[in-house]
């Protein structure tokens, strides 16, 4: 097993979220807004979709060196993830070049040698996509049949999952049918029917895609013949890393500087304001570009520290998260400073100061907890913006490493593909579909969190 820097940080963040949830469960004033989020139908539907993406991202963050052959003691020099192991068929089924979605022939004509030795100018058959078809005219019926088989598998998983969840909660299956009736009638406080239907849709979609991907290239193949559907799935981890690890870098800076500036005022406030005003005046893209170029120069001069391409790509991804975090904390810092200026004048803070309570205790017990709603709302809203930022930066070649699977790199490579005649559109379509789904789910969930934690909305 091998642990990259980004893998360790993302699981550290998961542990922190679990601990935060455990602490929240013991505080009624923290549980109250989360109950409002749980009662929001659109918020819970979007959360289920987000958890689907997060599951793929976490599976793709557990890396190990596979054996070269089954039962062999020798291991490969290239690390793969648990997700790669799970989707091995579509990972290794590479074609020669471009092929359209669900195609069984290449996208461009070549000289093809027939079985009788005759050479013709035609579209060659793919090695994997639709290779099981002996009669190409039955392709449509075969696709429908495979999709239907996957839908049945997804429905079976869903039907088994519901009693299993009920058993884990109640420790018995007695009365499971009677207790499920209110859920499907929509009579529960929590939107359990919407959650169940969303899980049903994702189960059917996942199983259908898995069944089809074993026999066809769902989103076609790229210039080097790699499956585009596999690239889009692998890009989920990169998008989640950018959105979460950047937050891990941004939060300590924004919290510490914002609270200190608002509470102490005077020269401390002036110094911090000068710092974030100066940083905000520098174009972010230029600062990121300069930092990435410096990182590339350092890697080129110290090749012994980066033994593999995967390690180089991981360090560049981590460095990009650091740069994005350093350049994006100023907005949240302004908000926290303004809120701290208001909180320091509240009666309970003034009373604590008059009683001689240390300033550090006041900051931790009275100021910081009352800034939690602003921090949470800002973090959730900024997540989708950071995912889109990666796509833009990779499009101008200052984002993640070109060897890293990301939606930005897919869009960047699609520039020349869209100029072809006929147009190769499926790489752009795949990146857009996955990125749009993740960003839309994140924005909808952010809206429900904002409505629940914003004191002004809570009072209405």
Secondary structure, DSSP 8 states (H G I E B T S, - for coil): -B--HHHHHHHHHHHHHHHHHHHHHT-HHHHHHHHHHHH-HHHHHHHHHHHHHHHHHHHTT-EEEEESSTT-S-EEEEEEEHHHHHTHHHHH---SS-B-TT-SB-SS-EEEE-TTS-EEEE--B-SSTTTT-SSGGGHHHHHHHHHHHHHHHHHHHHHHHHHHHHHHHHS--TTHHHHHHHHHHT-SSS-HHHHHHHHHHHHHHHHHHHHHHTTS-TT-B-TT--BHHHHHHHHHHHHHHHHHHHHHHHHHHHHHHHHHHHHH-HHHHHHHHHHHHHHHHS-HHHHHHHHHHHHHHHHHH-GGG--SHHHHHHHHHHHHHHHHHHHSSHHHHHHHHHHHHHHTTSHHHHHHHHTT--HHHHIIIIIGGGGHHHHHHHHHHHHHHHHHHHHHHHHTT-SS-TTS--HHHHHHHHHHHTTSSS---HHHHHHHHHHHHHHHHHHHHHHHHHHHH-HHHHH-
